[in-house]
Amino acid sequence: MREISEAERVLASTLAKTIIRRRHELGKTQEQVALEAEMDRNHYQLMEHARSDRKSNYPSNPRLSTLIKLSKVLDCSVHDLLDEALAEYERVERLTAERTKR
């Protein structure tokens, strides 16, 4: 079992927050978003909890095709979905690199 980095967890968590925030802005339920994105509701719920499944502790890592579908349903670009998550990922990666240099 491979070790999951803090940056990977932050990436999944920040993406989840962005998706939740956008869904709330549109006044949609999880079920509505999942249905419109042609996703299983359980899979969508896991994404909002930043998890890949209910058993493991792995962070979610959605396919590009899933992100494209979600962006259409959430009326935004894939860039909008990922922008904050990528910035946080890079921030944590930098901090981790600085800690290991010490």
The first five atom37 places (N, CA, C, CB, O) and aatype in JSON, in Angstrom:
{
  "aatype": [12, 1, 6, 9, 15, 6, 0, 6, 1, 19, 10, 0, 15, 16, 10, 0, 11, 16, 9, 9, 1, 1, 1, 8, 6, 10, 7, 11, 16, 5, 6, 5, 19, 0, 10, 6, 0, 6, 12, 3, 1, 2, 8, 18, 5, 10, 12, 6, 8, 0, 1, 15, 3, 1, 11, 15, 2, 18, 14, 15, 2, 14, 1, 10, 15, 16, 10, 9, 11, 10, 15, 11, 19, 10, 3, 4, 15, 19, 8, 3, 10, 10, 3, 6, 0, 10, 0, 6, 18, 6, 1, 19, 6, 1, 10, 16, 0, 6, 1, 16, 11, 1],
  "atom_mask": [
    [1, 1, 1, 1, 1],
    [1, 1, 1, 1, 1],
    [1, 1, 1, 1, 1],
    [1, 1, 1, 1, 1],
    [1, 1, 1, 1, 1],
    [1, 1, 1, 1, 1],
    [1, 1, 1, 1, 1],
    [1, 1, 1, 1, 1],
    [1, 1, 1, 1, 1],
    [1, 1, 1, 1, 1],
    [1, 1, 1, 1, 1],
    [1, 1, 1, 1, 1],
    [1, 1, 1, 1, 1],
    [1, 1, 1, 1, 1],
    [1, 1, 1, 1, 1],
    [1, 1, 1, 1, 1],
    [1, 1, 1, 1, 1],
    [1, 1, 1, 1, 1],
    [1, 1, 1, 1, 1],
    [1, 1, 1, 1, 1],
    [1, 1, 1, 1, 1],
    [1, 1, 1, 1, 1],
    [1, 1, 1, 1, 1],
    [1, 1, 1, 1, 1],
    [1, 1, 1, 1, 1],
    [1, 1, 1, 1, 1],
    [1, 1, 1, 0, 1],
    [1, 1, 1, 1, 1],
    [1, 1, 1, 1, 1],
    [1, 1, 1, 1, 1],
    [1, 1, 1, 1, 1],
    [1, 1, 1, 1, 1],
    [1, 1, 1, 1, 1],
    [1, 1, 1, 1, 1],
    [1, 1, 1, 1, 1],
    [1, 1, 1, 1, 1],
    [1, 1, 1, 1, 1],
    [1, 1, 1, 1, 1],
    [1, 1, 1, 1, 1],
    [1, 1, 1, 1, 1],
    [1, 1, 1, 1, 1],
    [1, 1, 1, 1, 1],
    [1, 1, 1, 1, 1],
    [1, 1, 1, 1, 1],
    [1, 1, 1, 1, 1],
    [1, 1, 1, 1, 1],
    [1, 1, 1, 1, 1],
    [1, 1, 1, 1, 1],
    [1, 1, 1, 1, 1],
    [1, 1, 1, 1, 1],
    [1, 1, 1, 1, 1],
    [1, 1, 1, 1, 1],
    [1, 1, 1, 1, 1],
    [1, 1, 1, 1, 1],
    [1, 1, 1, 1, 1],
    [1, 1, 1, 1, 1],
    [1, 1, 1, 1, 1],
    [1, 1, 1, 1, 1],
    [1, 1, 1, 1, 1],
    [1, 1, 1, 1, 1],
    [1, 1, 1, 1, 1],
    [1, 1, 1, 1, 1],
    [1, 1, 1, 1, 1],
    [1, 1, 1, 1, 1],
    [1, 1, 1, 1, 1],
    [1, 1, 1, 1, 1],
    [1, 1, 1, 1, 1],
    [1, 1, 1, 1, 1],
    [1, 1, 1, 1, 1],
    [1, 1, 1, 1, 1],
    [1, 1, 1, 1, 1],
    [1, 1, 1, 1, 1],
    [1, 1, 1, 1, 1],
    [1, 1, 1, 1, 1],
    [1, 1, 1, 1, 1],
    [1, 1, 1, 1, 1],
    [1, 1, 1, 1, 1],
    [1, 1, 1, 1, 1],
    [1, 1, 1, 1, 1],
    [1, 1, 1, 1, 1],
    [1, 1, 1, 1, 1],
    [1, 1, 1, 1, 1],
    [1, 1, 1, 1, 1],
    [1, 1, 1, 1, 1],
    [1, 1, 1, 1, 1],
    [1, 1, 1, 1, 1],
    [1, 1, 1, 1, 1],
    [1, 1, 1, 1, 1],
    [1, 1, 1, 1, 1],
    [1, 1, 1, 1, 1],
    [1, 1, 1, 1, 1],
    [1, 1, 1, 1, 1],
    [1, 1, 1, 1, 1],
    [1, 1, 1, 1, 1],
    [1, 1, 1, 1, 1],
    [1, 1, 1, 1, 1],
    [1, 1, 1, 1, 1],
    [1, 1, 1, 1, 1],
    [1, 1, 1, 1, 1],
    [1, 1, 1, 1, 1],
    [1, 1, 1, 1, 1],
    [1, 1, 1, 1, 1]
  ],
  "atom_positions": [
    [[0.84, -1.18, 0.0], [0.0, 0.0, 0.0], [0.89, 1.25, 0.0], [-0.96, 0.0, 1.22], [1.76, 1.4, 0.86]],
    [[0.67, 2.11, -0.95], [1.54, 3.29, -1.05], [1.09, 4.38, -0.08], [1.55, 3.83, -2.49], [-0.08, 4.49, 0.27]],
    [[2.05, 5.16, 0.33], [1.77, 6.26, 1.25], [1.18, 7.43, 0.48], [3.05, 6.69, 2.01], [1.64, 7.78, -0.61]],
    [[0.16, 8.03, 1.06], [-0.5, 9.17, 0.44], [0.11, 10.44, 1.02], [-2.06, 9.13, 0.68], [0.23, 10.59, 2.23]],
    [[0.5, 11.35, 0.15], [1.12, 12.59, 0.62], [0.06, 13.56, 1.14], [1.92, 13.25, -0.51], [-1.12, 13.48, 0.79]],
    [[0.51, 14.45, 1.99], [-0.38, 15.49, 2.51], [-0.9, 16.35, 1.36], [0.35, 16.37, 3.55], [-2.06, 16.78, 1.38]],
    [[-0.07, 16.6, 0.37], [-0.48, 17.41, -0.78], [-1.63, 16.74, -1.53], [0.7, 17.63, -1.73], [-2.54, 17.43, -1.99]],
    [[-1.6, 15.41, -1.67], [-2.68, 14.7, -2.34], [-3.99, 14.82, -1.57], [-2.32, 13.21, -2.53], [-5.06, 14.98, -2.15]],
    [[-3.88, 14.74, -0.25], [-5.08, 14.88, 0.58], [-5.65, 16.3, 0.48], [-4.75, 14.54, 2.06], [-6.87, 16.49, 0.39]],
    [[-4.77, 17.28, 0.49], [-5.21, 18.68, 0.37], [-5.85, 18.93, -0.99], [-4.01, 19.65, 0.59], [-6.85, 19.63, -1.09]],
    [[-5.28, 18.36, -2.03], [-5.84, 18.5, -3.38], [-7.28, 17.98, -3.41], [-4.98, 17.73, -4.41], [-8.18, 18.67, -3.89]],
    [[-7.49, 16.77, -2.89], [-8.83, 16.17, -2.89], [-9.8, 16.97, -2.02], [-8.77, 14.73, -2.4], [-10.95, 17.19, -2.4]],
    [[-9.33, 17.4, -0.87], [-10.18, 18.15, 0.06], [-10.59, 19.51, -0.51], [-9.45, 18.35, 1.39], [-11.75, 19.91, -0.39]],
    [[-9.65, 20.19, -1.13], [-9.96, 21.51, -1.7], [-10.88, 21.38, -2.9], [-8.66, 22.23, -2.09], [-11.78, 22.2, -3.08]],
    [[-10.66, 20.37, -3.73], [-11.56, 20.13, -4.86], [-12.97, 19.84, -4.35], [-11.05, 18.95, -5.72], [-13.95, 20.35, -4.89]],
    [[-13.07, 19.03, -3.3], [-14.38, 18.72, -2.72], [-15.09, 19.99, -2.25], [-14.22, 17.73, -1.54], [-16.28, 20.16, -2.5]],
    [[-14.36, 20.86, -1.57], [-14.96, 22.11, -1.09], [-15.44, 22.98, -2.26], [-13.95, 22.89, -0.24], [-16.49, 23.61, -2.17]],
    [[-14.67, 23.01, -3.33], [-15.06, 23.79, -4.5], [-16.33, 23.24, -5.12], [-13.92, 23.8, -5.53], [-17.23, 24.0, -5.49]],
    [[-16.41, 21.94, -5.25], [-17.6, 21.3, -5.83], [-18.82, 21.55, -4.96], [-17.37, 19.78, -6.01], [-19.9, 21.88, -5.46]],
    [[-18.66, 21.4, -3.66], [-19.78, 21.64, -2.73], [-20.24, 23.09, -2.83], [-19.37, 21.3, -1.27], [-21.43, 23.37, -2.93]],
    [[-19.28, 24.01, -2.79], [-19.62, 25.44, -2.85], [-20.38, 25.76, -4.13], [-18.34, 26.3, -2.76], [-21.39, 26.47, -4.1]],
    [[-19.91, 25.25, -5.26], [-20.57, 25.53, -6.54], [-21.96, 24.9, -6.58], [-19.71, 24.99, -7.71], [-22.9, 25.52, -7.08]],
    [[-22.1, 23.7, -6.06], [-23.41, 23.03, -6.03], [-24.39, 23.85, -5.2], [-23.29, 21.61, -5.45], [-25.54, 24.04, -5.6]],
    [[-23.94, 24.34, -4.05], [-24.8, 25.17, -3.2], [-25.19, 26.47, -3.9], [-24.1, 25.48, -1.88], [-26.33, 26.91, -3.81]],
    [[-24.24, 27.09, -4.59], [-24.52, 28.33, -5.32], [-25.64, 28.13, -6.34], [-23.25, 28.84, -6.02], [-26.43, 29.04, -6.6]],
    [[-25.69, 26.94, -6.92], [-26.7, 26.64, -7.94], [-27.99, 26.09, -7.33], [-26.14, 25.65, -8.94], [-28.98, 25.89, -8.03]],
    [[-27.97, 25.83, -6.02], [-29.15, 25.31, -5.35], [-29.49, 23.88, -5.75], [0.0, 0.0, 0.0], [-30.66, 23.5, -5.76]],
    [[-28.48, 23.1, -6.08], [-28.7, 21.72, -6.5], [-28.4, 20.75, -5.37], [-27.85, 21.38, -7.73], [-27.58, 21.04, -4.49]],
    [[-29.06, 19.61, -5.41], [-28.77, 18.54, -4.45], [-27.66, 17.66, -5.01], [-30.06, 17.69, -4.16], [-27.33, 17.73, -6.2]],
    [[-27.09, 16.83, -4.15], [-26.09, 15.88, -4.6], [-26.69, 14.96, -5.66], [-25.54, 15.05, -3.42], [-26.05, 14.66, -6.67]],
    [[-27.9, 14.53, -5.42], [-28.55, 13.63, -6.36], [-28.75, 14.28, -7.73], [-29.9, 13.17, -5.8], [-28.54, 13.64, -8.76]],
    [[-29.15, 15.54, -7.75], [-29.32, 16.26, -9.02], [-28.01, 16.34, -9.79], [-29.88, 17.66, -8.77], [-27.97, 16.08, -10.99]],
    [[-26.95, 16.72, -9.1], [-25.65, 16.84, -9.77], [-25.2, 15.49, -10.3], [-24.58, 17.42, -8.8], [-24.76, 15.38, -11.45]],
    [[-25.31, 14.46, -9.48], [-24.89, 13.12, -9.9], [-25.69, 12.67, -11.13], [-25.07, 12.11, -8.76], [-25.12, 12.15, -12.08]],
    [[-26.99, 12.86, -11.1], [-27.84, 12.45, -12.21], [-27.49, 13.21, -13.48], [-29.32, 12.68, -11.85], [-27.34, 12.61, -14.55]],
    [[-27.35, 14.52, -13.38], [-27.03, 15.35, -14.55], [-25.64, 15.05, -15.1], [-27.14, 16.82, -14.2], [-25.4, 15.18, -16.3]],
    [[-24.71, 14.66, -14.23], [-23.34, 14.34, -14.65], [-23.2, 12.87, -15.04], [-22.35, 14.68, -13.54], [-22.11, 12.41, -15.37]],
    [[-24.32, 12.15, -15.0], [-24.33, 10.72, -15.33], [-23.36, 9.94, -14.46], [-23.99, 10.52, -16.81], [-22.59, 9.1, -14.94]],
    [[-23.41, 10.24, -13.17], [-22.56, 9.58, -12.18], [-23.42, 8.84, -11.18], [-21.65, 10.61, -11.46], [-24.58, 9.19, -10.96]],
    [[-22.86, 7.82, -10.59], [-23.51, 7.15, -9.48], [-23.54, 8.13, -8.3], [-22.77, 5.82, -9.1], [-22.54, 8.79, -8.02]],
    [[-24.66, 8.23, -7.62], [-24.79, 9.18, -6.51], [-23.75, 8.9, -5.42], [-26.21, 9.11, -5.9], [-23.17, 9.84, -4.86]],
    [[-23.52, 7.63, -5.13], [-22.53, 7.27, -4.12], [-21.14, 7.78, -4.51], [-22.5, 5.75, -3.92], [-20.4, 8.3, -3.67]],
    [[-20.79, 7.62, -5.77], [-19.48, 8.09, -6.25], [-19.37, 9.61, -6.09], [-19.28, 7.7, -7.73], [-18.33, 10.13, -5.68]],
    [[-20.45, 10.31, -6.41], [-20.43, 11.77, -6.26], [-20.29, 12.15, -4.79], [-21.72, 12.38, -6.85], [-19.52, 13.06, -4.46]],
    [[-21.02, 11.48, -3.91], [-20.93, 11.77, -2.48], [-19.51, 11.55, -1.97], [-21.91, 10.9, -1.68], [-19.0, 12.34, -1.17]],
    [[-18.87, 10.5, -2.44], [-17.48, 10.25, -2.04], [-16.57, 11.39, -2.48], [-16.99, 8.92, -2.63], [-15.68, 11.79, -1.74]],
    [[-16.8, 11.91, -3.68], [-15.99, 13.05, -4.14], [-16.17, 14.25, -3.22], [-16.38, 13.44, -5.59], [-15.2, 14.95, -2.92]],
    [[-17.4, 14.48, -2.76], [-17.64, 15.61, -1.86], [-17.01, 15.37, -0.48], [-19.14, 15.85, -1.7], [-16.82, 16.31, 0.28]],
    [[-16.71, 14.12, -0.18], [-16.02, 13.8, 1.08], [-14.53, 13.59, 0.85], [-16.64, 12.55, 1.72], [-13.8, 13.18, 1.76]],
    [[-14.07, 13.86, -0.37], [-12.64, 13.78, -0.74], [-12.08, 12.37, -0.59], [-11.83, 14.74, 0.11], [-10.9, 12.19, -0.27]],
    [[-12.93, 11.37, -0.81], [-12.49, 9.98, -0.64], [-12.73, 9.19, -1.92], [-13.22, 9.31, 0.54], [-13.67, 9.46, -2.67]],
    [[-11.86, 8.2, -2.16], [-12.02, 7.37, -3.35], [-13.04, 6.26, -3.13], [-10.68, 6.77, -3.75], [-13.71, 5.82, -4.07]],
    [[-13.15, 5.79, -1.88], [-14.16, 4.79, -1.54], [-14.4, 4.84, -0.04], [-13.71, 3.37, -1.99], [-13.72, 5.56, 0.69]],
    [[-15.36, 4.06, 0.42], [-15.74, 4.1, 1.84], [-14.82, 3.27, 2.73], [-17.16, 3.61, 2.01], [-14.77, 3.49, 3.94]],
    [[-14.09, 2.33, 2.15], [-13.27, 1.43, 2.95], [-11.86, 1.95, 3.19], [-13.19, 0.09, 2.28], [-11.34, 1.9, 4.31]],
    [[-11.24, 2.44, 2.14], [-9.86, 2.9, 2.28], [-9.81, 4.36, 2.69], [-9.08, 2.69, 0.96], [-10.83, 5.05, 2.71]],
    [[-8.64, 4.8, 2.99], [-8.45, 6.2, 3.38], [-7.81, 6.99, 2.24], [-7.59, 6.3, 4.65], [-7.19, 8.03, 2.46]],
    [[-7.96, 6.49, 1.01], [-7.36, 7.16, -0.14], [-8.18, 8.39, -0.53], [-7.25, 6.2, -1.32], [-9.41, 8.35, -0.51]],
    [[-7.5, 9.47, -0.89], [-8.22, 10.66, -1.35], [-8.81, 10.42, -2.74], [-7.28, 11.9, -1.36], [-8.31, 9.59, -3.5]],
    [[-9.85, 11.16, -3.05], [-10.46, 11.02, -4.37], [-9.48, 11.5, -5.44], [-11.8, 11.8, -4.46], [-8.67, 12.39, -5.2]],
    [[-9.59, 10.9, -6.6], [-8.74, 11.24, -7.73], [-9.58, 11.04, -8.99], [-7.42, 10.38, -7.75], [-9.37, 10.08, -9.73]],
    [[-10.53, 11.96, -9.24], [-11.46, 11.76, -10.35], [-10.79, 11.83, -11.72], [-12.56, 12.8, -10.28], [-9.78, 12.5, -11.91]],
    [[-11.39, 11.1, -12.65], [-10.92, 11.12, -14.04], [-11.2, 12.49, -14.65], [-11.61, 10.0, -14.87], [-12.08, 13.23, -14.21]],
    [[-10.44, 12.81, -15.67], [-10.66, 14.06, -16.38], [-12.07, 14.11, -16.96], [-9.61, 14.24, -17.49], [-12.72, 15.15, -16.94]],
    [[-12.54, 12.99, -17.48], [-13.9, 12.96, -18.06], [-14.95, 13.27, -17.0], [-14.18, 11.59, -18.69], [-15.97, 13.9, -17.3]],
    [[-14.72, 12.83, -15.77], [-15.65, 13.13, -14.67], [-15.63, 14.62, -14.37], [-15.28, 12.32, -13.41], [-16.68, 15.23, -14.16]],
    [[-14.45, 15.21, -14.34], [-14.33, 16.65, -14.08], [-14.99, 17.47, -15.19], [-12.86, 17.05, -13.95], [-15.6, 18.51, -14.92]],
    [[-14.88, 17.01, -16.42], [-15.52, 17.71, -17.53], [-17.04, 17.67, -17.37], [-15.1, 17.09, -18.89], [-17.71, 18.69, -17.54]],
    [[-17.58, 16.5, -17.06], [-19.03, 16.38, -16.85], [-19.49, 17.26, -15.7], [-19.41, 14.91, -16.58], [-20.5, 17.95, -15.8]],
    [[-18.74, 17.23, -14.6], [-19.11, 18.05, -13.44], [-19.06, 19.54, -13.77], [-18.19, 17.75, -12.26], [-19.93, 20.3, -13.35]],
    [[-18.06, 19.94, -14.52], [-17.96, 21.37, -14.86], [-19.16, 21.82, -15.67], [-16.66, 21.64, -15.65], [-19.64, 22.94, -15.48]],
    [[-19.65, 20.98, -16.55], [-20.84, 21.33, -17.34], [-22.06, 21.46, -16.44], [-21.09, 20.28, -18.44], [-22.84, 22.41, -16.56]],
    [[-22.24, 20.48, -15.54], [-23.4, 20.49, -14.64], [-23.32, 21.66, -13.67], [-23.48, 19.16, -13.86], [-24.34, 22.27, -13.34]],
    [[-22.11, 21.98, -13.22], [-21.93, 23.06, -12.24], [-21.72, 24.42, -12.93], [-20.75, 22.75, -11.33], [-21.42, 25.41, -12.27]],
    [[-21.87, 24.44, -14.24], [-21.82, 25.67, -15.03], [-20.54, 26.48, -14.78], [-23.03, 26.54, -14.72], [-20.57, 27.67, -14.48]],
    [[-19.41, 25.78, -14.91], [-18.1, 26.42, -14.76], [-17.1, 25.64, -15.6], [-17.66, 26.47, -13.24], [-17.44, 24.62, -16.2]],
    [[-15.88, 26.11, -15.65], [-14.85, 25.4, -16.4], [-14.13, 24.4, -15.5], [-13.84, 26.4, -17.02], [-14.2, 24.48, -14.27]],
    [[-13.44, 23.46, -16.12], [-12.6, 22.53, -15.36], [-11.54, 23.34, -14.6], [-11.92, 21.46, -16.29], [-11.21, 23.03, -13.46]],
    [[-11.03, 24.37, -15.24], [-10.06, 25.26, -14.59], [-10.65, 25.84, -13.3], [-9.63, 26.39, -15.54], [-9.97, 25.89, -12.28]],
    [[-11.91, 26.28, -13.35], [-12.57, 26.82, -12.16], [-12.62, 25.77, -11.04], [-13.98, 27.3, -12.5], [-12.44, 26.1, -9.87]],
    [[-12.88, 24.52, -11.41], [-12.95, 23.46, -10.41], [-11.59, 23.19, -9.78], [-13.5, 22.18, -11.03], [-11.5, 22.91, -8.59]],
    [[-10.54, 23.27, -10.58], [-9.21, 22.85, -10.13], [-8.29, 23.97, -9.65], [-8.54, 22.13, -11.22], [-7.31, 23.7, -8.96]],
    [[-8.59, 25.2, -9.98], [-7.67, 26.31, -9.71], [-7.23, 26.37, -8.25], [-8.33, 27.61, -10.1], [-6.03, 26.35, -7.97]],
    [[-8.16, 26.46, -7.34], [-7.82, 26.56, -5.92], [-7.15, 25.29, -5.41], [-9.08, 26.85, -5.09], [-6.21, 25.34, -4.62]],
    [[-7.64, 24.14, -5.87], [-7.07, 22.86, -5.44], [-5.61, 22.73, -5.87], [-7.88, 21.69, -6.0], [-4.77, 22.28, -5.09]],
    [[-5.31, 23.13, -7.09], [-3.93, 23.07, -7.57], [-3.03, 24.04, -6.82], [-3.88, 23.37, -9.07], [-1.88, 23.72, -6.52]],
    [[-3.54, 25.21, -6.52], [-2.75, 26.19, -5.76], [-2.42, 25.65, -4.37], [-3.51, 27.54, -5.64], [-1.3, 25.79, -3.89]],
    [[-3.4, 25.04, -3.73], [-3.17, 24.46, -2.4], [-2.2, 23.29, -2.46], [-4.5, 24.01, -1.77], [-1.35, 23.14, -1.59]],
    [[-2.33, 22.46, -3.49], [-1.43, 21.33, -3.69], [0.01, 21.83, -3.79], [-1.83, 20.53, -4.96], [0.91, 21.31, -3.13]],
    [[0.22, 22.83, -4.63], [1.57, 23.37, -4.82], [2.11, 24.0, -3.54], [1.58, 24.4, -5.94], [3.29, 23.88, -3.23]],
    [[1.24, 24.67, -2.78], [1.65, 25.29, -1.51], [2.13, 24.22, -0.54], [0.48, 26.09, -0.89], [3.18, 24.38, 0.09]],
    [[1.38, 23.14, -0.41], [1.76, 22.06, 0.52], [3.02, 21.36, 0.04], [0.6, 21.05, 0.67], [3.87, 20.98, 0.85]],
    [[3.15, 21.17, -1.26], [4.37, 20.56, -1.8], [5.6, 21.4, -1.46], [4.25, 20.39, -3.34], [6.64, 20.87, -1.07]],
    [[5.48, 22.74, -1.61], [6.6, 23.64, -1.27], [6.96, 23.54, 0.21], [6.25, 25.1, -1.63], [8.13, 23.44, 0.57]],
    [[5.93, 23.56, 1.07], [6.17, 23.47, 2.51], [6.83, 22.15, 2.88], [4.86, 23.63, 3.28], [7.73, 22.12, 3.72]],
    [[6.39, 21.08, 2.26], [6.96, 19.76, 2.53], [8.42, 19.73, 2.09], [6.16, 18.66, 1.8], [9.27, 19.19, 2.8]],
    [[8.71, 20.29, 0.94], [10.09, 20.33, 0.44], [10.98, 21.15, 1.36], [10.14, 20.91, -0.99], [12.13, 20.79, 1.62]],
    [[10.45, 22.26, 1.87], [11.22, 23.11, 2.79], [11.52, 22.37, 4.09], [10.47, 24.41, 3.09], [12.61, 22.48, 4.63]],
    [[10.54, 21.62, 4.59], [10.73, 20.85, 5.83], [11.79, 19.78, 5.66], [9.41, 20.22, 6.27], [12.57, 19.54, 6.58]],
    [[11.82, 19.13, 4.51], [12.78, 18.05, 4.3], [14.2, 18.58, 4.11], [12.38, 17.21, 3.1], [15.17, 17.85, 4.32]],
    [[14.34, 19.86, 3.71], [15.66, 20.47, 3.55], [16.31, 20.76, 4.89], [15.56, 21.75, 2.74], [17.53, 20.82, 5.0]],
    [[15.49, 20.94, 5.91], [16.02, 21.32, 7.23], [16.71, 20.19, 7.92], [14.93, 21.83, 8.11], [17.21, 20.36, 9.03]]
  ]
}
